[in-house]
Each structure stands twice: as structure tokens, then as C-alpha cells.
Amino acid sequence: MHVAIDASAWDNDRGFGRFTRSLVAALAARDTGFRYTLLFDRAPERAAPEGVDVVVAGAGQSMSEASSGTSARAGADMLTHSRAAARLDCDLFFFPASYSFYPILSRVPKLVCFHDTIPERFPDLVFPTKRNFRLWQIKTWIAKAQARRILTVSDASAADLSQILRIPRDRIDVTTEGAYEAFRPIEDAARIAAIRDRHGIAEDDKVLLYIGGFNRHKNVLRLIEAMPAVLAAEPLARLVIVGRTTGARFWDNVDELKAGASRDARTSDRITFTGEISDEDMAELLNASHALVMPSLWEGFGLPALEAMACGTPVLSSDRGSLPEVVGDAGLFFDPEDTGALAACAIQLLSDEVLHGRLSAQALARASTFTWEKSAELTEASFGRTVAKG
């Protein structure tokens, strides 16, 4: 079977880009009779896996550029993609993210991965204008109409797609995600000390780490607001926030977050914004941290939680969306709309070393059940069902 794959998100640093690159690499490594072609908007910065064909559509604007601020992908670029996709002699066309979907005027079966229904749940938090939301709704409607089957990344997202987008459950397949190989326990104390020193973290600091975006539904401001209560009980607590702080991705509230961190002097000197860092640095920070905090109002999967678990780092997690499904017994849960509950959860873990040790061991065990190899196997099964339906 020849599967063509939209690679618009290939060079995206996190999220959809990580999913696309990791899944394609795992698919390409399997000797199960599938042949793959990646369709890029621009020549990729990161190389494709060996044995995978590459086609460049030659769009005027990349998907990454179109995702900045309030802009949207131009109609001419979508037409360029559509024509290039229609010319591919494939048995199936796969979109790893509905976010980068564009219509394809061909009878080739199409499989579209909807990672979540966050835009539909929180349009006022995700989109800067009503027009952006309307355009998203139109694209989603077309994607549902063109897709023979739908793929998603968790049972929670599958339920949402059925309830919110009215996609019949028997048209939805569920795959999973995995942690990149850099996210592993680090036993080298000198290496951990070096990463702490590089980020101004004292030897005695107990680090709460946030990794991710700053869209409003990520709820990072509430995490910042919980810090005074955490510090009152645990003065050595430190919050380290990792992610792009330029404000150039989607519609975020970086300025509001920084203002919240600076409002109280006692709190602000215990909060650090690192900006974007490499996967290797991120893995080291996770190993140097007491816990990862995931305060999101909703997640479709929650890859940072899995990456933390793969390092043996417990997760303080929102009790919404897919996070309970992913984190399981590797962390503690709180209501993301309750600042006091978030603070209490953090204080409990920071003050109880026995609990921390138990959750750390459980995190490693649970992380081992999520792999990109399993994701590739489940996705291949979805490819087969999508084509067989014809």
C-alpha cells in the first residue's frame, strides 16, 4: 500500500510536528509492505527517514508561518497543496493533524487525525477573532466530509469527537503517542547539577516544571497565581516555565503571564521563564525537577506528561480531558479551575518524599506502555480499515 502523508507540520517544534516526525519514523521502520511519500509545503529543515519519498509542493507560505498571530493559510497555497496531493499515485492520503488539512479533489481515500476538540470547547480562548473560528469550523466540516475514517490519539478525544463533532464512533480509530528517546532517567549527578546551574536553580530548590504553549486554555496563569500559596508552605519551591515566549505562535497570553509572575516580588524571583530549549535540555530539566505541572483546561493527549514520566518525574495534572488516561497512577490530580486545589496538590508532593518516590517509580512503569512503535502499529491498522471500506 502506498500512503501519502501531509508533512506541513514537519518542522513544527512541538505538538503536531513531534507527532508527525515520530510517527512517520516509526512507520518507516516497520517492514510491513507499506510505502510512504511525504508531501511538504517547503523544503524541510529536518531530513525525512531513510526510504521515505519526498515531494515539495512549493507553497508561497509555510504552515508554520500561517500559524503565527491572526493569519491563516492563503487560499492559493491550499490550492497548490491540493493539486500536488491529487497528482500523487497513492492508495491513501493521511493528514497527521486536522490543523493542516486542505481539500483534495480526488477519490483517493483520506484519513484525518483530529487530536482534540479544544477549538470547539474553548473558541474564545483559542481564536483571536470570530472570523478565525468560523474559518476553522468550515475547514473542520470539509475535513469530516472528505475523510473516509478519522484517527485520534486518546479514548477521551474519541469520545469528544463523537459527542461534539458528531462523528460516528465506529468511524474513529485510536492510536497513541510515545516519548522521544532523549527523555530517559539521568543518573549523572554532575549533568543534573550543570543544567540547574545553567538555569539559576539552587541546589536545594524543589522545581515545579511547566512545558508547553501559552494559549489561554493551557491555564498557565492559574499555575503562576498558585505559587504564593505553594511558597508559603514550601519556601524552596521554584517554578520553571519552558516554552516559546515571543508571542509568535497562535494566540497566547505571554505578556499577561509575565505580568502575573512580576506582580508579587516574593513570587517573581521564584519563577523562571527559559524560552525554548532543546529536547536534551528539556530532558535534563525534567530529571532535575520534583514534578511536571499540567494545568490545562483540556488536552487531546498531553505529550509533556508522558515525556516527564519517561524520565521518572511525577506529574501534577489537571483532571480534565485525556490527562487522567495518560498519567494514570504516575501523578496527582486537581481541578484546573481551582487555584487552591492546584496549590494543595503541589504542596502535598513537595512535602512527602515517600509519595514522590512511589510516583516516580510508577511514572517509569507507566511510560513504558506508550511507544511510537505501538502508535505505528495502530495507525497501520487504521490505514487498512480506511482503504478496505472502499
C-alpha positions, -999 to +999 in steps of 0.1 A: +000+000+000+013+034-010+004+060+017+010+097+010+013+119+041+008+156+046+041+169+061+031+206+065+038+204+103+071+185+099+093+213+111+070+225+139+090+223+172+064+206+194+029+192+192+018+184+157+054+184+144+066+160+170+037+137+164+042+137+126+080+132+127+079+105+154+050+086+138+065+086+103+099+074+116+082+045+134+061+037+103+091+037+081+110+014+104+083-013+101+087-039+073+050-045+067+046-037+030+037+000+032+054+026+011+054+063+022+056+096+004+058+129+024+042+160+008+059+192+021+049+228+017+085+239+016+118+220+015+121+206+051+148+217+076+147+182+092+155+152+070+129+126+062+136+090+074+155+068+050+134+050+025+106+076+026+099+096-006+098+134-005+077+157-027+077+195-022+045+213-033+062+248-034+037+268-014+044+305-010+038+304+028+047+276+051+021+262+076+043+274+104+042+310+090+005+308+086+001+297+122+015+329+136-007+356+151-040+361+135-031+350+099-043+319+081-031+298+053-037+315+019-062+300-005-035+299-032-012+279-010-040+254-002-048+250-039-011+244-046-011+217-019-043+202-032-031+199-067+002+184-057-016+158-035-040+149-063-011+141-086+004+116-062-002+080-072-012+068-038-037+044-023-044+065+008-037+102+018-031+107+055-033+140+074-014+136+108-032+167+120-066+182+110-050+216+117-030+214+084-059+199+064-067+211+029-093+197+005-081+172-021-102+168-053-096+131-059-112+098-050-083+086-030-094+075+005-084+101+031-076+095+068-075+126+090-062+128+126-082+151+149-061+154+180-088+171+201-118+193+201-102+221+221-111+248+194-148+238+197-147+237+235-129+270+240-133+292+209-129+324+229-097+312+244-082+297+212-091+322+184-084+360+184-115+367+163-148+352+154-137+351+118-108+328+127-132+305+144-157+304+115-129+296+091-118+268+114-154+254+115-156+254+077-123+236+074-133+211+100-166+204+082-148+198+049-123+176+066-151+155+082-168+153+048-137+142+029-123+118+054-133+082+050-121+075+086-109+096+115-078+089+136-073+104+171-047+099+200-068+090+231-101+075+241-110+108+257-106+126+223-125+098+205-154+104+229-152+142+223-152+138+185-183+117+187-201+140+211-190+174+199-183+170+162-209+143+158-186+118+141-199+083+145-178+063+169-174+034+145-156+058+120-130+067+146-097+048+153-075+055+183-037+055+182-012+066+208+020+086+213+054+079+227+083+097+243+114+107+223+145+087+231+161+117+249+135+115+276+151+089+300+163+089+336+197+105+340+219+091+367+248+115+362+246+140+391+271+163+376+250+166+345+219+174+365+238+200+386+251+217+354+216+221+340+203+235+373+232+260+374+226+270+338+190+280+347+198+296+380+183+268+401+199+265+435+210+231+448+182+230+474+154+243+451+124+220+446+115+226+410+079+225+396+083+225+358+058+236+331+065+227+295+042+237+266+025+265+249+009+297+263-025+296+247-051+306+272-066+271+276-032+259+288-041+277+320-005+287+329-017+319+346-035+300+372-003+280+379+015+313+385-013+325+407-009+294+428+027+300+436+023+323+466+004+297+485+029+270+475+058+291+486+041+299+520+042+262+527+074+252+508+098+282+506+123+263+485+098+257+457+106+272+423+085+273+391+104+269+358+083+277+327+096+263+294+082+274+260+083+300+233+078+334+248+080+355+216+042+356+212+046+345+176+027+312+179-011+311+178-030+334+202-012+333+235-011+354+267+027+356+273+026+393+284-002+385+309+018+356+322+050+376+328+029+404+344+014+378+368+049+365+376+061+400+384+032+412+404+045+399+437+082+403+443+084+373+466+069+351+440+085+366+409+121+357+420+109+321+423+096+319+388+119+315+357+110+317+320+136+297+300+122+303+265+125+274+240+152+249+248+164+217+231+149+182+238+182+173+255+180+203+278+143+196+285+151+160+294+178+172+318+154+198+334+127+171+338+153+149+356+162+179+378+126+186+387+104+174+415+073+173+393+059+185+359+027+205+362+000+202+336-027+227+345-045+226+311-083+230+309-082+203+282-057+181+263-061+157+235-031+136+247-006+156+267+028+146+254+049+166+280+033+145+307+045+113+290+080+128+285+081+136+322+070+101+331+097+086+309+123+105+330+108+092+362+093+126+371+058+126+387+031+147+371+008+172+389-021+170+365-054+186+356-082+161+360-097+171+325-096+156+290-070+129+282-046+136+311-061+111+336-060+085+308-023+092+301-009+099+336-028+072+355-010+063+387+020+084+379+008+116+395-017+136+415-048+153+400-065+187+407-094+208+394-077+232+369-102+259+377-094+258+415-062+276+423-063+263+459-066+227+447-036+232+424-015+247+453-025+219+477-016+192+452+018+208+447+024+212+484+015+175+491+040+162+466+068+187+476+065+178+513+061+140+510+093+122+498+078+088+502+049+097+479+073+113+455+095+081+453+064+059+447+050+081+420+084+083+403+087+045+401+051+043+388+058+070+362+086+050+347+065+018+346+035+036+330+056+055+304+069+021+291+034+013+279+033+042+255+056+038+224+058+051+189+061+015+177+027+009+192+014+041+176+027+029+142+011-005+146-023+011+155-020+036+127-012+010+101-044-009+112-063+023+106-048+027+071-061-008+063-096-001+076-097+032+057-088+015+023-109-016+029-140+005+035-139+013-003 
